[in-house]
Amino acid sequence: MVFSSLIRTFAAQIMTIKTLSILIPTYNDLCIILVDNLRQQAETAGIDYEIIVADDGSPHPEQNQAIGKFPHCTYIMKEKNEGSAATRNFLARQSRYEWLLFLDSDVSIAHINYISKYLSCEYKADVINGGIDIGGCYPDYLRWRYEKKAEPAHRASSRQTRPYRQFRSTNFMIRKKTMLQIPFDERFKNSGYEDVLFGKALEQAHVQVVHIDNPVTMTSFEDNRQFMEKTERNLRTLHHFRHELEGYSGIINWSKRPLPAFLLRTTFRLLDNVLRKNLCGRHPHLLLYNFYRMGYYLNIRT
């Protein structure tokens, strides 16, 4: 009897998903190959599915128009750029099925069982975060160096230690009703930290988040100058939402230490141009990048 009870308990934890909405917000990324890969995996899994790609008002939305010709696929071109947070909420409202799988448009699928692993996830949760891998070898790219250094933290065992603070919107599955009840904050007009605040909202609502190793692969990396511009934009966003994100950002936490913050702020003003020259060049140094981020944040004026 005890054994039978254990079997029933275990079976109750296994989710068998029969329908799936795969949702991809995009801006200026060519993602036809990604969609075709996902479509083929969904077909192999034998489920009812849909794939919806929404272009967020990019300059060249026509590059992905072929997506709309695939079976069960829809391509939507939004006239106005509203940001990834609003586009994710828009996609959730457009979706048909109970479970939503969100992916960024600049990733690739390296595993042939990517979809099936989500469908048979052995955890009962409303949000399942699959994680990322870092592809290729691009040591001249600061973004690649930064992500590669952080790769051990991308493992599920590491992310699960702080499930809400480690939430990342690159690759996750969520119940539609949960997404509609707890949407992304549309005040975030640019990408950057909207997923951190979303993780906080999930924690405050006591929504269970489970992290698993079912990664997508990052293979696209901005050049160093573009990445630095993106970093600075993200830091301005972090500063703007610093009160809401307090406790969810190491940069904010560190900035609360008066003496170290004063010394770093002052030093940054003297070395700003030298640091940026290195970080935008061919041999960027990660230590300098982390110093630059703190210094730039501390010098943002309210």
N, C-alpha and C positions, 0 to 999 in steps of 0.2 A: 504493500500500500504506500509506504514511504517512497519507494522507487517510482511508482506511478505518479505520485504527487510531484516529484522532482521533474519528471518528463513533461508533465502538463505546464509546470512553471517555466521550464526552458522553452517550450514551444510557444508560450505566450509572449516571450521576449523576441521571437523571430518575426520580423515584418516581411510579409510577402506582398510586394507591390505589383499591381497589374496594370496601372496606368501612370503616365508620367508626362509632365510638361517641362520641356527643356528650354530655358530662357536665356538669351544672350544679348546684353546691351553692347553696342559697339559705337566707336567713334573713330573713323579713319583707318580701321583695320580691315584687311581682306580676310574673311573667315569662311570662305566657301569650302575649303578642304576640311576644316574643323567640323562644319555642319554635316558634310557628307559622311565623315567618320562616325559621328554620333548617330546619324540616321541608320547607317548600316548596323551598328551595334544594337540599336533599339529594335530593328527588324529581326535580327538574330535572336534577341531575347523574347520575341513573340508577344510583346505588350501593345496595348493601345497607347499611342504617344503623339505628341506634337512638338515641333521645334519652332519657336518664334524668335526672330532676330529683329531688334529695333535699333535703327541707326539714329543717333541723337543729334541730328542736324549737322552732320559732317559736310565738308566741302565737296566730297566725291561719293555720295551715297550709291551712285549707279554701279560701283565696282562689285557690289554684292547682290545685284538684282537676280542673278541666276539661282539664288537660294529659293526664291519663290516658285521655281519650276520643279523642285524636288517634291516627292509625295510627302504629305503631312507636314510640310514646311511653309512658314509664312514669313515674309520680309516686309517690315514696316519702316517707311522713311518719315521720320518726324521733321516737321518744318523748322522747329525752333530747338536750339540747344538748351536743355534744361538741367544737365548734369546726370551722372550715373545713378545717384540716389533716386531721383524722380523717374528715371527710365526703368529702374528695377521695379518700382511700385507700379508703373504703367504696365509692364509686362505681367506682373502678378494679376492685375485686374483683367488683362486680356486672356489669361490662361483658362483652360477647361477642366483640368484634372486636380485631384486632391493633393498630389505631391509635385513640388516644383524643384527643378534642378537648375541652379544658376551657375554660369561660367563666364569668366572674362573672355573677350573675343581674341586676345593675342596669345592664347596658349595652344598647346597641342595635346593630343591623347596618345600616350605611349603604350597603354596596356589594353589588350583586346577584351579583357573582362571588366573594363571600367564601369560600364552601365550595369552589368549583371551584379557587380559587387555592391553597388548602391541598392539595387532591387532586393537583394537578399541579406541586407544588413542585420546582424544578430543583436541589435540594440533597439530598445523601444525608446525613442526620443522624438521630439518635434523638429529638431535641427541636427543635421549631421554634416560635419565639416571634413572634407576629404583631404585637404592639404595640397602642397605643391612640391615638385622637384625642380632642380635648376639644371637645364640642359646646356650642352656645348662647352666650349672652353674659350672664353673671351677675356683674358686678363687685362686687356687695355680698356675694357669697359667698366667704369666705376659701378654701375648698377649690377653687373654680373658679379663683381668682387663682393659687393655688399650682400647680395642674396646668397652667394656661395658660402660666405663666412657664417651666415645665419642658418645654413641648411640643417644642422643637428636639431635646431629648435623647431624645424618644420615637421619633425616626426610626431606621430600621434601620441606617443608616450609622453613627450615633452609638452605638447599642447594641452593634453588632458589635465595636467597639473593646475592649469589656470584656464579653464575652458572658455570663459567669457572674455577675458582679457586677451586671449590668443585667437579669437575669432577673426577669420579673414574671408572676405566676400569673393575671392577669386574662384572658389569651387565649393559649393555647399548645396545641400538639399534641405527643404523645409516644407512643412505642411502649409497648404494655401491659407487655411483659416488663421494660422499663426502669423503668416506674413501680412495678411490684411488687417489683423488686430494690432500688429506691431510693425508698421512700415518703416522704411528708411527715412531719416530726417531730411526733408527736401530743402532745408536751408543750406545744405552742402551743395553748392553749384559746381564745384570742381571735385574730382576724385581725390581722396586723401582724408583718412580718419572718419569717414562716414560709417565704415564698418566697425570701428572701435566704439563709436557711440551706439551702434546697433547692438553690439555685444553687451554693452551696459544695460540697454533697454531690455534685452532678453533676461539678464540676471535679475533686474528689478521686478520683472513679471514672473519670475521663478519658472522659466521655460527651460526644460532640460536640453543641454547641448552635449553631443557626443562627438569626439574627434576620432577618425579612423585613418588608416593609411590607404588612401585611394586617390593618389595625386594626379593632377594634370601637370604638364611640363612647361616651364617658362623657357621659351627659345628666342624671344624678341626683346632686345635691350636697346634703350635710347642711347645716342651718343652722349658723351660726358657733359657737354654744354647743355643739352636738352634735359638731362637728368638733374643737373644742378638747378636749372630753372624750375623744374618740377618739385625738387626738394624745397626750394625757397617758397614756392606757392603753398605746398603742404604745411610748412611751418607757420606761415601766416594764417592758414586755416586753423591749425592747432591752437595758435595764440588767441584767435577770435573765439574759439569754443573752449578755452582753457578752464573755465569754471565747471562746465558740464563734464569735461574729460579728466578732471583731477582724480588721481588715483588709478587712472587707466593709461598713463603715459609716463615713461621714465624721465623724459625731458622735463615735463611739468614738475614731477616730484623733485628732480635735482635742482630746478630753478628756485625752489623754496629755501635753499641753503644760502643764507645771506653772504657770508664771506667768500666762499668759492664762486658764487654767482657773480659777485662784484669783480673778483680778479679775472675771471674768464671774460666777462663783458668788456673790461678795459683792454685786455690783451688782444681780443678779437678786433677791436677798432684799429689797432696798430698793424695787425697782420692780415686783415680782410683780403686785400688784393693779392698778396703772396699766396695765401691758401687757395683762393679761387683759381689762380693761374695753374697751380699744381693739379687741382681737382678737375679742371677742364682740359688738361693736357693728356699726353699719351701714357703717363705712368702715375696715375692717381694713387694716393696713399690712404688706406682706410682709416688709420688713426687720425689723420688730418680731417677726413670727412666727418667723423664723429665729433671732433672738436669744432669744426665749422658749424655743424647743425646746432650745437648748444650755443655757440657764440652768436649765430644769426638770430636764434629764437630770443635770446636775452636782450638783443638790441632792437627788437621790434617795438615800435612806439604805439601806445594805445590810442 
